Amino acid sequence: MEFENISLKEGIKLSRDKKHYILMDVREEERYKEGHLENAISCPYGILKECYEQMDGKKIIVYCDFGGQSMMAARHLRKDGFEVYNIIGGVYYYMKEKEQNKSEAQHVTKVDS
């Protein structure tokens, strides 16, 4: 098998084990700065090989917005000998929902009884 596709929930769970896993956001730097998963490092797909030193000896969990770019990254990483997990479907909707909930929370006022 090339690499394993996993759910966002599973990817987040695995990424908590920082000793064995590294969570990698392969979107462009601007997208990473707009919001990313906790503990994720930024390594845009276009400069993937520049990040190899950081990955040494770890299993890699990759993600992007919708899953296409991370799938390509996963293929390259696997070809170069890394154990890779791809968060299928990306994180776009998760990040949008998180942003919307944060925005809605700012408009909530506490009502004293």
N, C-alpha and C positions, 0 to 999 in steps of 0.2 A: 504494500500500500504506500502511496506517495506521502500522504499526510492525513491527519484525522480532522474532520469537520466536527466542531462542538458548538453547543449553544452558548449564548452570552452568559447565562447564569453559571454554566459549568466553567467557562473561561475565567470569570471573576473568582470563582471558588479556587481553581487551580493556581491562579496568580498570587494568592495569599501566601503560598509556599515559595518565598523569594529565594530560598537556598537552591531549589531545583528548577524553578521556572522564571522566565522573563516575559513580561507582557509588553508587546511592541505595537505601537500605533504607526502604521505605514502611510498615513495620509500626509499631505503637505503640512509644513510647519505652521502655517496660518490656521489650518483647521484644528491642529493639535492645541494651539493657543486659545482657540475659541471654546475648547472643552475637550476633555479626554477622560478615560477611565482612570481611577485611582491607581497609582503605582506604575502606570504605563510610561515607557520611554518613547521618545519621538525618534523615528528612523524612517523618513520618507522613502517610498519604494524606489525612487530614482537614485538614492545613495545607499542602498541596502548593504552593499559590501563594506562600506565604511564603518558599519556598526558591528561587524563580525567579532571584533575583539571583546566587546561587551557581552557577547553571547556565549563565550567559551564555556563548554561543559554544562550548559543549561538547556532545558527544553523550552521551546519558544512558542508563545501564543501570539498570533498576529490578528489584527483587525483593521478595518477601514470603515467607511461610511455604509456601504451596501454589500460588501463581501467580494467584489470582483478583484479589486487591487490586492487585497490580502490573500486571495487565492493564488494570484500570480506570484506574490512574494513567497508564499508557502512552497510553491513548486520550486522556486530558485533555491530557497533555503534547504529543502529536502535534498535536492540534487547536489548541494554542497556539503551534505552529510549531517545536517542538523535534524533533531527530532522536533517536528512541528505540529501545532494545532491551529486550525483556522476557525475563528468565530464566524460561523455561517450567518449570512444576512447582514453583517455589519452592526454598527452602533448608532446609526443616524437617528432612528426613531426613539431609541432609548435616551439619547442625549437631548433630543427635542422635548420629550416628555419631562425629563428632569428639569430642563430650562423652564418649561411652562409651569411646572409645579412650584418652582422657586419664585417665579413671577407672581403666581396666584397667592403664594404665602405672604408676599409683601403687602398685599391688599387686604389681608385679613386683620380685622381689629378685634381686640378682646372686649367682650361685653361683661361688665360686672353685674352680678345678680343682686 
